[in-house]
Amino acid sequence: MDLPVSVRVAVPERLNAWLNDPADPLWERPRPGLAQLRNDVVGMAAFLAVALGMTLLTKNMGLRAEGEAAWRAYVAVTVMILPLAVRRRFPLAVLVGSSVGFVVLSYLSTEMAGQLTFQVAYFAALYAAVAWARDRRLLWIAMGLVLLTMTLWLVIGFTVTSGYAEMLKAYEVPQGPLSQLTAAVLYTAAVNLLYFGGAIAVGRTSWRGALRRERMAAQAERIREQAAELARRAVMDERLRIARELHDVVAHHVSVIGVQAGAARKVLTRAPDAAAEALRTIEDASRSAVGEMRSLLGVLRSETDTVRGGDGGRAPEPGLAELRDLVVSQARPGLAVELAAVEQRPGDLDGVPGPVALSLYRTAQESLANVVRHSTATRAQVTLRTGGADGAGWAEVEVVDDGQPRPGSAGSGYGLRGIRERVHLHGGEAEIGPRAQVFGWRVRVRLPLRRGS
């Protein structure tokens, strides 16, 4: 009776899944290297020497087939073992050759057919085929050849030769439901099934072990590449952060120095007191620039990110508390700068995290520096605000002025790019551009606070 189609399909699929890897059916085990091939040749030679020696010992013990020439056993074992030198380089070819040789040589030398070394050679060929075959479909055909070989070998052992019949005569009359010959056939078939099945199982384990090692190596390589990419991104992020800090610190103070130096030059002879005040502003701005540059360079030289004070240590980063000093430093004749704070709840500004406070401070600093450098404004307003619901609050800074762009004072755009990068870093939003309906420029940056995170 024919089996159902589902059974006929499921059995081969399950056997294929057991022998191979359905998750990666196209994987091929890498070919053996020169060192492995050299070891195969050396191992084959050593095994052949042992096999020939054992054959000689069995003949000396009197275990020989009646009427068989002595040379046949030596030729049979030699021909069976020699292909093992390339068993990993040509696994399927060696298996096919060994299968044919196992049957043919059993005819040539019935004495060697039952010898351990003869069977071990076939075991090694079968193991190597399962462990090293690159084409797993051809391996299935080879497995069918193995089953045919086992069947033919058993037929030869029980029907062509008289070895078993002679062996059975030496035993007592059997006790059991089976005849002596039937029991011997079943026993030998079970032993060979376990023997050659063991070769297949061990070969499968070796093949899967190679697959796991390659996957682990590939995973380790991916992890290494990802770690290198993360390190590269960290370096790039740090370089961008340093570039923003350098621009904000240097550009701000240098712009103040440039403006005040120009003002001092113009009034030096007419208004010495105004010139002296401008020079004092230049002195303060230059000292502040040097101090902040030293602080930033201290971060680059330090192996830790610990905030320290004192002479050689890192100064605290500026925050919202320093905004008033910043506003005062930007005020000058012809430009009034004001600061206002609008808190949703009293004390909200005191709870703004340090990184957010630094970004808001740098935004105000860059915006006021742009007013001084590029605008004809006479008034600028800096406003701090907080708002939002609990757990989703925000803080923002807005800088507006009433001027127009000063001709011939276009900048590089790095300052505004730095503002946008800070906003993107915090996941906030920014509005930068001319004010609607009135003269002036507006910069508004809102950053989430993420309280409770």
C-alpha positions as CSV (number, residue, x, y, z in Angstrom):
1,M,0.0,0.0,0.0
2,D,1.4,3.4,-1.0
3,L,2.1,5.9,1.8
4,P,0.1,9.2,1.8
5,V,1.8,12.1,-0.1
6,S,2.2,14.1,3.0
7,V,4.2,11.3,4.7
8,R,6.3,10.7,1.6
9,V,7.2,14.5,1.5
10,A,7.6,15.0,5.3
11,V,10.0,12.1,5.9
12,P,12.7,13.4,3.4
13,E,12.2,16.9,4.7
14,R,12.8,15.9,8.3
15,L,15.8,13.8,7.3
16,N,17.2,16.7,5.4
17,A,16.6,19.1,8.3
18,W,18.4,16.6,10.6
19,L,21.4,16.2,8.2
20,N,21.7,19.8,7.1
21,D,20.6,23.2,8.4
22,P,17.2,24.4,7.0
23,A,17.9,27.9,8.3
24,D,21.0,28.2,6.0
25,P,20.6,25.6,3.2
26,L,23.2,27.2,0.9
27,W,26.0,27.2,3.5
28,E,29.1,25.3,2.4
29,R,31.8,24.3,4.8
30,P,35.2,25.9,3.8
31,R,37.6,23.6,2.1
32,P,40.4,22.2,4.3
33,G,43.7,24.2,4.4
34,L,47.2,22.9,3.5
35,A,47.9,22.0,7.1
36,Q,44.8,19.8,7.3
37,L,45.6,18.1,4.0
38,R,49.1,17.4,5.1
39,N,47.7,15.9,8.4
40,D,45.4,13.7,6.3
41,V,48.3,12.3,4.4
42,V,50.3,11.6,7.5
43,G,47.3,10.1,9.3
44,M,46.5,7.9,6.3
45,A,50.1,6.6,6.2
46,A,50.1,5.9,9.9
47,F,46.8,4.1,9.8
48,L,47.9,2.0,6.8
49,A,51.0,0.9,8.6
50,V,49.0,-0.2,11.6
51,A,46.4,-2.0,9.4
52,L,49.1,-3.9,7.5
53,G,50.7,-4.9,10.8
54,M,47.4,-6.1,12.2
55,T,46.8,-8.1,9.0
56,L,50.1,-9.8,9.5
57,L,49.3,-10.6,13.1
58,T,45.9,-12.1,12.2
59,K,47.6,-14.3,9.6
60,N,50.1,-15.4,12.2
61,M,47.3,-16.2,14.5
62,G,45.8,-18.6,11.9
63,L,42.8,-16.4,11.1
64,R,42.7,-16.7,7.3
65,A,40.3,-17.7,4.6
66,E,40.8,-21.2,3.3
67,G,42.1,-21.1,-0.3
68,E,42.7,-17.4,-0.4
69,A,46.0,-16.1,-1.6
70,A,47.9,-14.2,1.2
71,W,48.5,-11.1,-0.9
72,R,44.8,-10.4,-1.4
73,A,44.3,-9.2,2.2
74,Y,47.2,-6.8,2.0
75,V,46.0,-5.4,-1.3
76,A,42.5,-5.0,-0.1
77,V,43.3,-3.1,3.1
78,T,45.8,-0.9,1.2
79,V,43.3,0.0,-1.6
80,M,40.7,0.7,1.1
81,I,42.9,3.0,3.2
82,L,44.8,5.0,0.5
83,P,41.8,7.3,-0.5
84,L,41.6,8.6,3.0
85,A,44.5,10.8,2.2
86,V,42.1,13.2,0.4
87,R,38.9,12.4,2.3
88,R,38.4,16.0,3.3
89,R,39.5,17.5,0.0
90,F,37.2,15.2,-2.1
91,P,34.7,13.8,0.5
92,L,32.0,12.6,-1.8
93,A,34.4,11.1,-4.4
94,V,36.2,9.2,-1.6
95,L,32.9,7.9,-0.2
96,V,31.7,6.7,-3.6
97,G,35.1,5.0,-4.2
98,S,35.1,3.5,-0.8
99,S,31.6,2.2,-1.1
100,V,32.4,0.5,-4.4
101,G,35.7,-0.7,-3.0
102,F,34.1,-2.1,0.1
103,V,31.9,-4.4,-2.0
104,V,34.5,-5.3,-4.6
105,L,37.3,-5.9,-2.1
106,S,35.0,-8.1,0.0
107,Y,34.9,-10.4,-3.1
108,L,38.6,-10.1,-3.5
109,S,39.4,-10.9,0.1
110,T,36.8,-12.4,2.3
111,E,39.3,-12.5,5.0
112,M,39.6,-8.7,5.1
113,A,35.8,-8.2,4.9
114,G,35.4,-8.9,8.5
115,Q,38.6,-7.2,9.8
116,L,38.3,-4.1,12.0
117,T,40.8,-2.0,10.1
118,F,38.9,-2.6,6.8
119,Q,35.6,-1.4,8.3
120,V,37.2,1.5,10.2
121,A,38.5,2.8,6.8
122,Y,35.0,2.8,5.4
123,F,33.7,4.4,8.7
124,A,36.3,7.3,8.2
125,A,35.2,7.8,4.6
126,L,31.6,8.0,5.6
127,Y,32.3,10.3,8.4
128,A,34.4,12.7,6.2
129,A,31.6,12.8,3.6
130,V,28.9,13.9,6.0
131,A,31.3,16.3,7.8
132,W,32.9,17.9,4.7
133,A,30.6,17.5,1.7
134,R,29.9,20.9,0.2
135,D,27.0,19.8,-2.0
136,R,24.5,18.5,0.5
137,R,22.1,17.3,-2.2
138,L,24.7,15.0,-3.7
139,L,25.3,13.8,-0.1
140,W,21.8,12.4,-0.1
141,I,22.6,10.3,-3.2
142,A,25.8,9.1,-1.5
143,M,23.8,8.1,1.5
144,G,21.6,5.9,-0.7
145,L,24.8,4.4,-2.0
146,V,25.9,3.6,1.5
147,L,22.7,1.8,2.2
148,L,23.1,-0.2,-0.9
149,T,26.7,-1.0,0.0
150,M,25.7,-2.2,3.5
151,T,23.0,-4.4,1.9
152,L,25.4,-5.9,-0.7
153,W,28.0,-6.5,2.0
154,L,25.6,-8.4,4.2
155,V,24.5,-10.5,1.2
156,I,28.1,-11.3,0.4
157,G,28.8,-12.2,4.0
158,F,25.8,-14.6,4.3
159,T,25.3,-16.1,0.8
160,V,28.5,-16.0,-1.1
161,T,31.1,-16.9,1.6
162,S,31.0,-19.8,4.0
163,G,32.5,-17.8,6.8
164,Y,29.4,-17.5,8.8
165,A,28.3,-21.1,8.2
166,E,31.7,-22.4,9.5
167,M,31.5,-20.0,12.4
168,L,28.1,-21.1,13.4
169,K,29.0,-24.8,13.5
170,A,31.4,-24.1,16.3
171,Y,28.5,-22.9,18.6
172,E,26.0,-25.1,20.5
173,V,22.5,-25.7,19.3
174,P,20.6,-22.4,19.6
175,Q,17.8,-21.9,22.1
176,G,15.1,-19.5,20.9
177,P,12.4,-18.9,18.3
178,L,14.8,-17.9,15.5
179,S,17.1,-20.1,13.5
180,Q,20.9,-19.8,14.0
181,L,21.4,-18.1,10.6
182,T,18.5,-15.7,11.0
183,A,19.7,-14.6,14.4
184,A,23.2,-14.1,13.0
185,V,21.9,-12.0,10.1
186,L,19.8,-9.8,12.3
187,Y,22.6,-9.3,14.8
188,T,25.1,-8.4,12.2
189,A,22.7,-6.0,10.5
190,A,22.0,-4.2,13.8
191,V,25.7,-3.9,14.5
192,N,26.5,-2.5,11.1
193,L,23.5,-0.2,11.2
194,L,24.7,1.3,14.5
195,Y,28.3,1.3,13.3
196,F,27.7,3.2,10.0
197,G,24.8,5.2,11.6
198,G,27.3,6.3,14.2
199,A,29.7,7.6,11.4
200,I,26.8,9.6,10.0
201,A,25.9,11.0,13.4
202,V,29.5,12.0,14.2
203,G,30.0,13.5,10.8
204,R,26.8,15.6,11.2
205,T,28.0,16.8,14.6
206,S,31.3,17.9,13.0
207,W,29.5,19.7,10.1
208,R,27.2,21.5,12.4
209,G,30.1,22.4,14.7
210,A,31.8,24.0,11.8
211,L,28.7,25.9,10.9
212,R,28.3,27.2,14.5
213,R,32.0,28.3,14.6
214,E,31.6,30.2,11.3
215,R,28.4,31.8,12.6
216,M,30.1,32.8,15.8
217,A,33.1,34.2,13.9
218,A,30.7,36.1,11.6
219,Q,28.9,37.4,14.6
220,A,32.1,38.4,16.3
221,E,33.1,40.2,13.2
222,R,29.8,42.0,13.0
223,I,30.2,43.0,16.7
224,R,33.7,44.3,16.0
225,E,32.5,46.3,13.0
226,Q,29.5,47.7,15.1
227,A,31.9,48.6,17.9
228,A,34.2,50.3,15.5
229,E,31.2,52.2,14.0
230,L,30.0,53.2,17.4
231,A,33.5,54.4,18.4
232,R,33.7,56.3,15.1
233,R,30.3,57.9,15.7
234,A,31.3,58.7,19.3
235,V,34.4,60.4,18.0
236,M,32.4,62.3,15.3
237,D,29.8,63.4,17.9
238,E,32.6,64.6,20.2
239,R,34.3,66.4,17.4
240,L,31.0,68.1,16.6
241,R,30.4,69.0,20.2
242,I,33.9,70.5,20.5
243,A,33.4,72.4,17.3
244,R,30.2,73.9,18.6
245,E,31.8,74.8,21.9
246,L,34.9,76.3,20.2
247,H,32.7,78.3,17.8
248,D,30.3,79.5,20.6
249,V,33.2,80.4,23.0
250,V,35.7,81.9,20.5
251,A,33.3,83.6,18.1
252,H,31.3,85.3,20.8
253,H,34.3,86.8,22.6
254,V,36.2,87.6,19.4
255,S,33.1,89.4,18.0
256,V,32.9,91.5,21.2
257,I,36.6,92.3,21.0
258,G,36.2,93.3,17.3
259,V,33.2,95.5,17.8
260,Q,34.7,97.2,20.9
261,A,38.1,97.7,19.2
262,G,36.4,99.4,16.3
263,A,34.4,101.6,18.6
264,A,37.6,102.5,20.6
265,R,39.5,103.4,17.5
266,K,36.7,105.8,16.4
267,V,36.4,107.6,19.7
268,L,40.0,107.4,20.9
269,T,40.7,111.1,20.3
270,R,37.2,112.5,20.7
271,A,36.1,110.6,23.8
272,P,38.9,109.1,25.8
273,D,36.6,107.9,28.5
274,A,34.4,105.9,26.0
275,A,37.6,104.5,24.5
276,A,38.8,103.4,27.9
277,E,35.5,101.7,28.6
278,A,35.7,99.9,25.3
279,L,39.2,98.7,26.0
280,R,38.1,97.4,29.4
281,T,35.4,95.5,27.7
282,I,38.0,94.1,25.3
283,E,40.2,93.1,28.3
284,D,37.3,91.3,30.0
285,A,36.2,89.5,26.8
286,S,39.7,88.3,26.1
287,R,40.2,87.0,29.6
288,S,36.8,85.2,29.5
289,A,37.8,83.7,26.2
290,V,41.1,82.4,27.5
291,G,39.4,81.0,30.6
292,E,36.8,79.2,28.7
293,M,39.3,77.9,26.1
294,R,41.4,76.5,29.0
295,S,38.4,74.8,30.4
296,L,37.5,73.2,27.1
297,L,41.1,72.1,26.5
298,G,41.1,70.6,29.9
299,V,38.2,68.4,28.8
300,L,40.3,67.2,25.8
301,R,43.3,66.5,27.9
302,S,41.5,64.8,30.8
303,E,40.8,61.0,30.7
304,T,37.7,61.5,32.8
305,D,34.7,63.8,32.6
306,T,34.7,64.9,36.2
307,V,33.8,68.5,36.8
308,R,36.5,70.1,39.0
309,G,37.3,73.5,40.1
310,G,40.6,75.2,40.9
311,D,43.6,76.0,38.9
312,G,44.3,73.2,36.5
313,G,40.9,71.7,36.6
314,R,37.8,71.9,34.5
315,A,35.5,74.8,35.3
316,P,31.7,74.2,35.5
317,E,29.8,74.5,32.3
318,P,27.7,77.7,32.0
319,G,24.0,77.4,32.5
320,L,20.9,79.4,32.9
321,A,22.2,81.1,36.0
322,E,25.0,82.7,33.9
323,L,22.5,84.2,31.4
324,R,22.2,87.4,33.3
325,D,25.9,88.0,33.2
326,L,25.9,87.2,29.5
327,V,23.1,89.7,28.9
328,V,25.0,92.4,30.9
329,S,28.2,91.8,28.9
330,Q,26.4,92.3,25.6
331,A,24.8,95.6,26.5
332,R,26.7,98.6,25.2
333,P,25.9,102.1,24.0
334,G,23.4,101.8,21.1
335,L,22.3,98.3,22.1
336,A,20.0,97.5,25.0
337,V,19.7,93.9,26.0
338,E,17.0,92.7,28.4
339,L,16.4,89.3,30.0
340,A,13.0,88.0,31.0
341,A,11.9,84.7,32.5
342,V,8.4,83.1,32.3
343,E,8.1,80.0,34.4
344,Q,5.1,77.7,34.4
345,R,5.7,77.0,38.1
346,P,8.1,78.8,40.4
347,G,11.5,77.1,40.4
348,D,11.1,75.3,37.0
349,L,14.3,77.0,35.6
350,D,16.3,75.8,38.6
351,G,15.4,72.2,37.7
352,V,16.5,72.3,34.0
353,P,19.1,69.6,33.5
354,G,22.7,70.7,32.9
355,P,23.0,69.6,29.2
356,V,19.7,71.3,28.3
357,A,20.7,74.4,30.3
358,L,24.1,74.5,28.5
359,S,22.4,74.3,25.1
360,L,20.0,77.1,25.9
361,Y,22.8,79.2,27.2
362,R,24.9,78.6,24.0
363,T,21.9,79.4,21.9
364,A,21.4,82.7,23.6
365,Q,25.1,83.4,23.4
366,E,25.3,82.7,19.7
367,S,22.1,84.7,19.0
368,L,23.4,87.8,20.9
369,A,26.8,87.5,19.2
370,N,25.0,87.5,15.8
371,V,23.1,90.6,16.8
372,V,26.3,92.4,17.7
373,R,28.1,91.3,14.5
374,H,25.5,91.3,11.8
375,S,22.5,93.5,12.9
376,T,21.7,97.2,13.1
377,A,19.5,96.4,16.1
378,T,19.2,98.9,19.1
379,R,17.3,96.5,21.3
380,A,17.4,92.8,21.9
381,Q,15.2,90.7,24.2
382,V,16.2,87.3,25.7
383,T,13.3,85.3,27.2
384,L,13.4,82.0,29.1
385,R,10.2,80.0,29.3
386,T,9.1,76.7,30.7
387,G,5.9,74.8,30.1
388,G,4.3,71.4,29.3
389,A,2.7,68.7,31.4
390,D,4.4,66.6,34.1
391,G,6.7,64.1,32.5
392,A,6.7,66.0,29.1
393,G,7.8,69.5,30.1
394,W,10.0,71.8,28.0
395,A,12.2,74.8,28.4
396,E,12.9,77.3,25.7
397,V,14.9,80.4,25.0
398,E,13.9,83.1,22.6
399,V,16.1,86.0,21.3
400,V,14.5,88.7,19.2
401,D,15.9,92.0,18.0
402,D,14.6,95.0,16.1
403,G,17.4,95.5,13.5
404,Q,18.1,94.7,9.9
405,P,21.1,92.8,8.4
406,R,24.2,94.9,8.4
407,P,25.6,95.1,4.8
408,G,28.9,93.3,4.3
409,S,28.7,91.3,7.6
410,A,27.5,87.9,6.4
411,G,28.9,85.1,8.5
412,S,29.9,81.5,7.8
413,G,26.7,79.9,9.1
414,Y,28.5,77.7,11.5
415,G,26.8,79.3,14.5
416,L,23.2,78.6,13.3
417,R,24.3,75.1,12.2
418,G,25.6,74.5,15.8
419,I,22.2,75.7,17.2
420,R,20.4,73.2,15.0
421,E,22.7,70.4,15.9
422,R,22.1,71.0,19.6
423,V,18.4,71.0,19.0
424,H,18.6,67.7,17.1
425,L,20.7,66.2,19.8
426,H,18.1,66.9,22.4
427,G,15.1,66.1,20.2
428,G,13.8,69.7,20.3
429,E,12.5,72.2,17.8
430,A,13.9,75.5,16.5
431,E,12.6,78.5,14.7
432,I,15.2,80.8,13.1
433,G,14.5,83.6,10.7
434,P,13.1,87.1,10.2
435,R,10.3,88.3,12.5
436,A,6.8,88.6,10.9
437,Q,5.2,92.0,10.4
438,V,8.1,93.9,12.2
439,F,11.8,94.4,11.6
440,G,14.2,92.1,13.3
441,W,15.4,88.6,13.7
442,R,14.1,85.8,15.9
443,V,15.7,82.7,17.3
444,R,13.5,80.3,19.3
445,V,14.7,77.0,20.6
446,R,12.5,74.6,22.7
447,L,14.1,71.5,24.3
448,P,12.2,68.7,26.1
449,L,13.0,68.3,29.8
450,R,11.8,64.6,30.2
451,R,11.2,64.9,33.9
452,G,11.3,61.6,35.7
453,S,13.3,59.8,33.0
